[in-house]
């Protein structure tokens, strides 16, 4: 930078400032995106393991769009059904083997 005239120094500093600003924005955006994954992690687990997930960890509001009345009660009934639990266990085994 010592060999540059003052205008070139200002231009170079502006480019560096712009780069830093872009990197800060990227960091914030990635943080926001990955925090969404953290929020949805229990939902993802529920999709794979509906027979073993604890409902107190599950955010049922993510399923509002399904418009299922008494969803929590239906899920509890589902978990208490050995027939459905066995079906999910068998299906998971088949999927993992394929």
N, CA, C and O atoms as CSV, one atom per row, in Angstrom:
chain,resi,resn,atom,element,x,y,z
A,1,UNK,N,N,0.811,-1.195,0.000
A,1,UNK,CA,C,0.000,0.000,0.000
A,1,UNK,C,C,0.856,1.262,0.000
A,1,UNK,O,O,0.363,2.350,-0.297
A,2,UNK,N,N,2.110,1.122,0.325
A,2,UNK,CA,C,2.984,2.297,0.412
A,2,UNK,C,C,3.209,2.932,-0.952
A,2,UNK,O,O,3.415,4.142,-1.046
A,3,UNK,N,N,3.171,2.118,-2.020
A,3,UNK,CA,C,3.438,2.639,-3.355
A,3,UNK,C,C,2.183,3.198,-4.032
A,3,UNK,O,O,2.269,3.709,-5.149
A,4,UNK,N,N,1.046,3.113,-3.391
A,4,UNK,CA,C,-0.200,3.574,-3.989
A,4,UNK,C,C,-0.452,5.041,-3.671
A,4,UNK,O,O,-0.063,5.545,-2.618
A,5,UNK,N,N,-1.110,5.708,-4.603
A,5,UNK,CA,C,-1.485,7.093,-4.319
A,5,UNK,C,C,-2.711,7.085,-3.399
A,5,UNK,O,O,-3.348,6.043,-3.242
A,6,UNK,N,N,-3.050,8.214,-2.794
A,6,UNK,CA,C,-4.153,8.268,-1.817
A,6,UNK,C,C,-5.488,7.754,-2.372
A,6,UNK,O,O,-6.247,7.110,-1.648
A,7,UNK,N,N,-5.776,8.028,-3.629
A,7,UNK,CA,C,-7.032,7.549,-4.228
A,7,UNK,C,C,-7.053,6.024,-4.306
A,7,UNK,O,O,-8.068,5.397,-4.001
A,8,UNK,N,N,-5.942,5.436,-4.712
A,8,UNK,CA,C,-5.869,3.978,-4.796
A,8,UNK,C,C,-5.987,3.343,-3.410
A,8,UNK,O,O,-6.585,2.278,-3.255
A,9,UNK,N,N,-5.412,4.005,-2.408
A,9,UNK,CA,C,-5.501,3.507,-1.031
A,9,UNK,C,C,-6.964,3.514,-0.582
A,9,UNK,O,O,-7.441,2.543,0.007
A,10,UNK,N,N,-7.671,4.610,-0.861
A,10,UNK,CA,C,-9.087,4.690,-0.490
A,10,UNK,C,C,-9.907,3.617,-1.206
A,10,UNK,O,O,-10.780,2.989,-0.608
A,11,UNK,N,N,-9.617,3.413,-2.494
A,11,UNK,CA,C,-10.326,2.381,-3.258
A,11,UNK,C,C,-10.065,0.990,-2.679
A,11,UNK,O,O,-10.981,0.179,-2.542
A,12,UNK,N,N,-8.821,0.736,-2.347
A,12,UNK,CA,C,-8.470,-0.560,-1.777
A,12,UNK,C,C,-9.124,-0.748,-0.407
A,12,UNK,O,O,-9.592,-1.840,-0.086
A,13,UNK,N,N,-9.156,0.307,0.393
A,13,UNK,CA,C,-9.800,0.219,1.707
A,13,UNK,C,C,-11.301,-0.019,1.551
A,13,UNK,O,O,-11.904,-0.763,2.324
A,14,UNK,N,N,-11.897,0.621,0.541
A,14,UNK,CA,C,-13.332,0.415,0.295
A,14,UNK,C,C,-13.606,-1.026,-0.113
A,14,UNK,O,O,-14.577,-1.627,0.346
A,15,UNK,N,N,-12.768,-1.577,-0.960
A,15,UNK,CA,C,-12.934,-2.971,-1.382
A,15,UNK,C,C,-12.820,-3.901,-0.174
A,15,UNK,O,O,-13.602,-4.841,-0.032
A,16,UNK,N,N,-11.857,-3.637,0.682
A,16,UNK,CA,C,-11.677,-4.451,1.890
A,16,UNK,C,C,-12.893,-4.315,2.803
A,16,UNK,O,O,-13.383,-5.312,3.333
A,17,UNK,N,N,-13.380,-3.095,2.990
A,17,UNK,CA,C,-14.571,-2.878,3.824
A,17,UNK,C,C,-15.792,-3.591,3.236
A,17,UNK,O,O,-16.577,-4.195,3.967
A,18,UNK,N,N,-15.944,-3.515,1.912
A,18,UNK,CA,C,-17.060,-4.210,1.261
A,18,UNK,C,C,-16.951,-5.724,1.457
A,18,UNK,O,O,-17.944,-6.399,1.726
A,19,UNK,N,N,-15.748,-6.236,1.321
A,19,UNK,CA,C,-15.522,-7.671,1.507
A,19,UNK,C,C,-15.875,-8.093,2.933
A,19,UNK,O,O,-16.539,-9.109,3.135
A,20,UNK,N,N,-15.435,-7.323,3.908
A,20,UNK,CA,C,-15.738,-7.621,5.315
A,20,UNK,C,C,-17.244,-7.578,5.551
A,20,UNK,O,O,-17.794,-8.426,6.254
A,21,UNK,N,N,-17.900,-6.597,4.968
A,21,UNK,CA,C,-19.355,-6.481,5.112
A,21,UNK,C,C,-20.072,-7.694,4.515
A,21,UNK,O,O,-21.002,-8.229,5.118
A,22,UNK,N,N,-19.643,-8.116,3.349
A,22,UNK,CA,C,-20.237,-9.291,2.702
A,22,UNK,C,C,-20.010,-10.537,3.550
A,22,UNK,O,O,-20.925,-11.340,3.730
A,23,UNK,N,N,-18.807,-10.702,4.065
A,23,UNK,CA,C,-18.505,-11.868,4.906
A,23,UNK,C,C,-19.343,-11.855,6.182
A,23,UNK,O,O,-19.833,-12.903,6.604
A,24,UNK,N,N,-19.513,-10.703,6.794
A,24,UNK,CA,C,-20.360,-10.600,7.990
A,24,UNK,C,C,-21.804,-10.989,7.670
A,24,UNK,O,O,-22.454,-11.690,8.446
A,25,UNK,N,N,-22.294,-10.528,6.523
A,25,UNK,CA,C,-23.657,-10.878,6.109
A,25,UNK,C,C,-23.798,-12.380,5.881
A,25,UNK,O,O,-24.799,-12.983,6.267
A,26,UNK,N,N,-22.796,-12.975,5.257
A,26,UNK,CA,C,-22.829,-14.419,5.030
A,26,UNK,C,C,-22.842,-15.194,6.343
A,26,UNK,O,O,-23.585,-16.165,6.491
A,27,UNK,N,N,-22.028,-14.766,7.283
A,27,UNK,CA,C,-21.987,-15.426,8.590
A,27,UNK,C,C,-23.350,-15.347,9.261
A,27,UNK,O,O,-23.829,-16.337,9.815
A,28,UNK,N,N,-23.972,-14.183,9.213
A,28,UNK,CA,C,-25.300,-14.024,9.820
A,28,UNK,C,C,-26.339,-14.894,9.114
A,28,UNK,O,O,-27.179,-15.512,9.769
A,29,UNK,N,N,-26.286,-14.944,7.800
A,29,UNK,CA,C,-27.252,-15.740,7.037
A,29,UNK,C,C,-27.084,-17.232,7.316
A,29,UNK,O,O,-28.071,-17.942,7.514
A,30,UNK,N,N,-25.840,-17.710,7.333
A,30,UNK,CA,C,-25.609,-19.119,7.637
A,30,UNK,C,C,-26.037,-19.448,9.061
A,30,UNK,O,O,-26.602,-20.514,9.305
A,31,UNK,N,N,-25.779,-18.565,9.986
A,31,UNK,CA,C,-26.209,-18.786,11.373
A,31,UNK,C,C,-27.726,-18.899,11.458
A,31,UNK,O,O,-28.251,-19.761,12.163
A,32,UNK,N,N,-28.420,-18.038,10.746
A,32,UNK,CA,C,-29.889,-18.083,10.750
A,32,UNK,C,C,-30.388,-19.386,10.132
A,32,UNK,O,O,-31.314,-20.007,10.653
A,33,UNK,N,N,-29.783,-19.796,9.035
A,33,UNK,CA,C,-30.216,-21.032,8.364
A,33,UNK,C,C,-29.989,-22.247,9.257
A,33,UNK,O,O,-30.866,-23.099,9.391
A,34,UNK,N,N,-28.806,-22.322,9.868
A,34,UNK,CA,C,-28.513,-23.485,10.694
A,34,UNK,C,C,-29.309,-23.477,11.988
A,34,UNK,O,O,-29.573,-24.541,12.548
A,35,UNK,N,N,-29.695,-22.315,12.473
A,35,UNK,CA,C,-30.550,-22.286,13.664
A,35,UNK,C,C,-31.929,-22.845,13.322
A,35,UNK,O,O,-32.581,-23.436,14.182
A,36,UNK,N,N,-32.384,-22.667,12.078
A,36,UNK,CA,C,-33.650,-23.268,11.654
A,36,UNK,C,C,-33.548,-24.791,11.672
A,36,UNK,O,O,-34.498,-25.472,12.059
A,37,UNK,N,N,-32.403,-25.325,11.255
A,37,UNK,CA,C,-32.217,-26.769,11.310
A,37,UNK,C,C,-32.251,-27.270,12.748
A,37,UNK,O,O,-32.819,-28.325,13.028
A,38,UNK,N,N,-31.646,-26.517,13.656
A,38,UNK,CA,C,-31.670,-26.910,15.064
A,38,UNK,C,C,-33.093,-26.916,15.596
A,38,UNK,O,O,-33.479,-27.815,16.343
A,39,UNK,N,N,-33.876,-25.908,15.210
A,39,UNK,CA,C,-35.270,-25.831,15.651
A,39,UNK,C,C,-36.082,-27.006,15.113
A,39,UNK,O,O,-36.997,-27.489,15.780
A,40,UNK,N,N,-35.755,-27.456,13.929
A,40,UNK,CA,C,-36.517,-28.531,13.294
A,40,UNK,C,C,-35.959,-29.926,13.561
A,40,UNK,O,O,-36.515,-30.911,13.073
A,41,UNK,N,N,-34.882,-30.030,14.316
A,41,UNK,CA,C,-34.238,-31.333,14.510
A,41,UNK,C,C,-35.177,-32.361,15.129
A,41,UNK,O,O,-35.180,-33.520,14.714
A,42,UNK,N,N,-35.967,-31.958,16.106
A,42,UNK,CA,C,-36.905,-32.903,16.721
A,42,UNK,C,C,-38.004,-33.302,15.739
A,42,UNK,O,O,-38.483,-34.435,15.770
A,43,UNK,N,N,-38.400,-32.383,14.879
A,43,UNK,CA,C,-39.405,-32.708,13.862
A,43,UNK,C,C,-38.845,-33.735,12.884
A,43,UNK,O,O,-39.546,-34.671,12.500
A,44,UNK,N,N,-37.580,-33.564,12.477
A,44,UNK,CA,C,-36.950,-34.537,11.589
A,44,UNK,C,C,-36.875,-35.907,12.259
A,44,UNK,O,O,-37.129,-36.930,11.623
A,45,UNK,N,N,-36.528,-35.921,13.534
A,45,UNK,CA,C,-36.479,-37.189,14.273
A,45,UNK,C,C,-37.864,-37.819,14.332
A,45,UNK,O,O,-38.007,-39.035,14.202
A,46,UNK,N,N,-38.877,-36.991,14.528
A,46,UNK,CA,C,-40.251,-37.500,14.592
A,46,UNK,C,C,-40.646,-38.179,13.283
A,46,UNK,O,O,-41.318,-39.210,13.298
A,47,UNK,N,N,-40.238,-37.615,12.167
A,47,UNK,CA,C,-40.583,-38.187,10.867
A,47,UNK,C,C,-39.965,-39.574,10.709
A,47,UNK,O,O,-40.597,-40.480,10.165
A,48,UNK,N,N,-38.738,-39.738,11.182
A,48,UNK,CA,C,-38.069,-41.038,11.086
A,48,UNK,C,C,-38.469,-42.004,12.195
A,48,UNK,O,O,-38.556,-43.212,11.971
A,49,UNK,N,N,-38.710,-41.474,13.384
A,49,UNK,CA,C,-38.966,-42.319,14.557
A,49,UNK,C,C,-40.215,-41.865,15.314
A,49,UNK,O,O,-40.119,-41.486,16.481
A,50,UNK,N,N,-41.373,-41.896,14.676
A,50,UNK,CA,C,-42.578,-41.407,15.358
A,50,UNK,C,C,-42.974,-42.275,16.547
A,50,UNK,O,O,-43.727,-41.843,17.419
A,51,UNK,N,N,-42.464,-43.491,16.573
A,51,UNK,CA,C,-42.825,-44.405,17.648
A,51,UNK,C,C,-42.010,-44.192,18.919
A,51,UNK,O,O,-42.387,-44.697,19.976
A,52,UNK,N,N,-40.913,-43.464,18.841
A,52,UNK,CA,C,-40.060,-43.313,20.028
A,52,UNK,C,C,-39.834,-41.866,20.464
A,52,UNK,O,O,-39.302,-41.625,21.548
A,53,UNK,N,N,-40.229,-40.912,19.641
A,53,UNK,CA,C,-39.972,-39.502,19.973
A,53,UNK,C,C,-40.831,-39.076,21.161
A,53,UNK,O,O,-41.985,-39.483,21.295
A,54,UNK,N,N,-40.250,-38.265,21.999
A,54,UNK,CA,C,-40.980,-37.726,23.142
A,54,UNK,C,C,-41.722,-36.468,22.699
A,54,UNK,O,O,-41.116,-35.552,22.143
A,55,UNK,N,N,-43.016,-36.422,22.942
A,55,UNK,CA,C,-43.830,-35.311,22.452
A,55,UNK,C,C,-43.558,-34.000,23.175
A,55,UNK,O,O,-43.867,-32.931,22.649
A,56,UNK,N,N,-42.992,-34.065,24.355
A,56,UNK,CA,C,-42.697,-32.807,25.046
A,56,UNK,C,C,-41.576,-32.040,24.354
A,56,UNK,O,O,-41.449,-30.831,24.545
A,57,UNK,N,N,-40.761,-32.724,23.553
A,57,UNK,CA,C,-39.698,-32.064,22.795
A,57,UNK,C,C,-40.177,-31.604,21.420
A,57,UNK,O,O,-39.534,-30.778,20.772
A,58,UNK,N,N,-41.292,-32.138,20.993
A,58,UNK,CA,C,-41.800,-31.867,19.655
A,58,UNK,C,C,-42.657,-30.607,19.640
A,58,UNK,O,O,-43.557,-30.442,20.465
A,59,UNK,N,N,-42.368,-29.729,18.700
A,59,UNK,CA,C,-43.152,-28.505,18.532
A,59,UNK,C,C,-44.329,-28.810,17.607
A,59,UNK,O,O,-44.193,-28.787,16.384
A,60,UNK,N,N,-45.474,-29.093,18.200
A,60,UNK,CA,C,-46.641,-29.494,17.416
A,60,UNK,C,C,-47.186,-28.376,16.534
A,60,UNK,O,O,-47.935,-28.648,15.596
A,61,UNK,N,N,-46.832,-27.141,16.810
A,61,UNK,CA,C,-47.316,-26.033,15.975
A,61,UNK,C,C,-46.779,-26.132,14.546
A,61,UNK,O,O,-47.341,-25.530,13.632
A,62,UNK,N,N,-45.697,-26.886,14.349
A,62,UNK,CA,C,-45.164,-27.076,13.004
A,62,UNK,C,C,-46.082,-27.945,12.144
A,62,UNK,O,O,-45.905,-28.037,10.929
A,63,UNK,N,N,-47.058,-28.576,12.786
A,63,UNK,CA,C,-47.990,-29.435,12.063
A,63,UNK,C,C,-49.379,-28.817,11.936
A,63,UNK,O,O,-50.323,-29.495,11.529
A,64,UNK,N,N,-49.509,-27.553,12.275
A,64,UNK,CA,C,-50.812,-26.877,12.200
A,64,UNK,C,C,-51.411,-26.919,10.798
A,64,UNK,O,O,-52.629,-27.006,10.641
A,65,UNK,N,N,-50.564,-26.857,9.793
A,65,UNK,CA,C,-51.044,-26.842,8.414
A,65,UNK,C,C,-51.795,-28.129,8.056
A,65,UNK,O,O,-52.556,-28.149,7.088
A,66,UNK,N,N,-51.589,-29.206,8.829
A,66,UNK,CA,C,-52.299,-30.460,8.578
A,66,UNK,C,C,-53.762,-30.402,9.004
A,66,UNK,O,O,-54.591,-31.198,8.565
A,67,UNK,N,N,-54.053,-29.435,9.873
A,67,UNK,CA,C,-55.407,-29.235,10.382
A,67,UNK,C,C,-55.990,-30.519,10.980
A,67,UNK,O,O,-57.150,-30.854,10.740
A,68,UNK,N,N,-55.181,-31.223,11.751
A,68,UNK,CA,C,-55.625,-32.438,12.428
A,68,UNK,C,C,-56.058,-32.062,13.834
A,68,UNK,O,O,-55.289,-31.501,14.614
A,69,UNK,N,N,-57.296,-32.382,14.136
A,69,UNK,CA,C,-57.800,-32.069,15.470
A,69,UNK,C,C,-57.187,-33.028,16.484
A,69,UNK,O,O,-57.025,-34.219,16.218
A,70,UNK,N,N,-56.859,-32.496,17.625
A,70,UNK,CA,C,-56.302,-33.267,18.730
A,70,UNK,C,C,-55.099,-34.110,18.296
A,70,UNK,O,O,-55.013,-35.296,18.612
A,71,UNK,N,N,-54.191,-33.491,17.582
A,71,UNK,CA,C,-53.015,-34.190,17.067
A,71,UNK,C,C,-52.238,-34.868,18.190
A,71,UNK,O,O,-51.832,-36.023,18.059
A,72,UNK,N,N,-52.034,-34.163,19.276
A,72,UNK,CA,C,-51.253,-34.744,20.366
A,72,UNK,C,C,-51.903,-36.023,20.896
A,72,UNK,O,O,-51.211,-37.006,21.160
A,73,UNK,N,N,-53.205,-36.015,21.049
A,73,UNK,CA,C,-53.900,-37.217,21.533
A,73,UNK,C,C,-53.789,-38.362,20.522
A,73,UNK,O,O,-53.635,-39.522,20.905
A,74,UNK,N,N,-53.866,-38.035,19.252
A,74,UNK,CA,C,-53.731,-39.067,18.228
A,74,UNK,C,C,-52.323,-39.650,18.221
A,74,UNK,O,O,-52.145,-40.852,18.024
A,75,UNK,N,N,-51.333,-38.807,18.434
A,75,UNK,CA,C,-49.959,-39.298,18.487
A,75,UNK,C,C,-49.729,-40.181,19.711
A,75,UNK,O,O,-49.014,-41.180,19.634
A,76,UNK,N,N,-50.323,-39.820,20.814
A,76,UNK,CA,C,-50.211,-40.644,22.022
A,76,UNK,C,C,-50.878,-41.999,21.784
A,76,UNK,O,O,-50.329,-43.036,22.160
A,77,UNK,N,N,-52.048,-41.994,21.168
A,77,UNK,CA,C,-52.717,-43.254,20.824
A,77,UNK,C,C,-51.841,-44.089,19.893
A,77,UNK,O,O,-51.724,-45.303,20.056
A,78,UNK,N,N,-51.235,-43.430,18.929
A,78,UNK,CA,C,-50.349,-44.121,17.998
A,78,UNK,C,C,-49.193,-44.788,18.745
A,78,UNK,O,O,-48.882,-45.953,18.497
A,79,UNK,N,N,-48.569,-44.064,19.643
A,79,UNK,CA,C,-47.423,-44.616,20.365
A,79,UNK,C,C,-47.816,-45.755,21.295
A,79,UNK,O,O,-46.980,-46.596,21.627
A,80,UNK,N,N,-49.034,-45.792,21.706
A,80,UNK,CA,C,-49.460,-46.874,22.594
A,80,UNK,C,C,-49.930,-48.105,21.813
A,80,UNK,O,O,-50.285,-49.120,22.413
A,81,UNK,N,N,-49.933,-48.022,20.499
A,81,UNK,CA,C,-50.367,-49.140,19.657
A,81,UNK,C,C,-49.161,-49.983,19.246
A,81,UNK,O,O,-48.323,-49.533,18.465
A,82,UNK,N,N,-49.076,-51.179,19.762
A,82,UNK,CA,C,-47.941,-52.052,19.440
A,82,UNK,C,C,-47.940,-52.468,17.971
A,82,UNK,O,O,-46.879,-52.719,17.399
A,83,UNK,N,N,-49.109,-52.541,17.362
A,83,UNK,CA,C,-49.189,-52.912,15.943
A,83,UNK,C,C,-48.504,-51.853,15.081
A,83,UNK,O,O,-47.684,-52.186,14.225
A,84,UNK,N,N,-48.838,-50.570,15.302
A,84,UNK,CA,C,-48.239,-49.489,14.514
A,84,UNK,C,C,-46.755,-49.343,14.808
A,84,UNK,O,O,-45.961,-49.079,13.904
A,85,UNK,N,N,-46.389,-49.509,16.038
A,85,UNK,CA,C,-44.966,-49.411,16.390
A,85,UNK,C,C,-44.184,-50.485,15.650
A,85,UNK,O,O,-43.125,-50.209,15.087
A,86,UNK,N,N,-44.697,-51.699,15.649
A,86,UNK,CA,C,-44.018,-52.790,14.950
A,86,UNK,C,C,-43.921,-52.510,13.453
A,86,UNK,O,O,-42.900,-52.802,12.830
A,87,UNK,N,N,-44.982,-51.946,12.875
A,87,UNK,CA,C,-44.955,-51.590,11.450
A,87,UNK,C,C,-43.836,-50.589,11.149
A,87,UNK,O,O,-43.125,-50.730,10.154
A,88,UNK,N,N,-43.684,-49.594,11.997
A,88,UNK,CA,C,-42.637,-48.599,11.781
A,88,UNK,C,C,-41.251,-49.206,11.950
A,88,UNK,O,O,-40.331,-48.864,11.207
A,89,UNK,N,N,-41.096,-50.079,12.895
A,89,UNK,CA,C,-39.799,-50.739,13.097
A,89,UNK,C,C,-39.448,-51.569,11.866
A,89,UNK,O,O,-38.320,-51.508,11.377
A,90,UNK,N,N,-40.398,-52.334,11.369
A,90,UNK,CA,C,-40.167,-53.155,10.175
A,90,UNK,C,C,-39.865,-52.289,8.952
A,90,UNK,O,O,-38.962,-52.600,8.175
A,91,UNK,N,N,-40.606,-51.223,8.785
A,91,UNK,CA,C,-40.389,-50.327,7.643
A,91,UNK,C,C,-39.009,-49.682,7.704
A,91,UNK,O,O,-38.320,-49.590,6.689
A,92,UNK,N,N,-38.609,-49.239,8.884
A,92,UNK,CA,C,-37.269,-48.650,9.029
A,92,UNK,C,C,-36.187,-49.658,8.685
A,92,UNK,O,O,-35.212,-49.317,8.014
A,93,UNK,N,N,-36.347,-50.894,9.135
A,93,UNK,CA,C,-35.354,-51.931,8.826
A,93,UNK,C,C,-35.246,-52.136,7.318
A,93,UNK,O,O,-34.144,-52.246,6.779
A,94,UNK,N,N,-36.391,-52.188,6.641
A,94,UNK,CA,C,-36.382,-52.360,5.183
A,94,UNK,C,C,-35.687,-51.184,4.501
A,94,UNK,O,O,-34.889,-51.379,3.584
A,95,UNK,N,N,-35.984,-49.982,4.942
A,95,UNK,CA,C,-35.379,-48.791,4.338
A,95,UNK,C,C,-33.880,-48.743,4.573
A,95,UNK,O,O,-33.126,-48.331,3.692
A,96,UNK,N,N,-33.447,-49.156,5.742
A,96,UNK,CA,C,-32.021,-49.112,6.059
A,96,UNK,C,C,-31.246,-50.175,5.301
A,96,UNK,O,O,-30.060,-49.994,5.028
A,97,UNK,N,N,-31.892,-51.282,4.957
A,97,UNK,CA,C,-31.225,-52.349,4.216
A,97,UNK,C,C,-31.139,-52.048,2.730
A,97,UNK,O,O,-30.215,-52.504,2.058
A,98,UNK,N,N,-32.081,-51.293,2.216
A,98,UNK,CA,C,-32.095,-50.989,0.773
A,98,UNK,C,C,-31.125,-49.927,0.400
A,98,UNK,O,O,-31.025,-49.567,-0.773
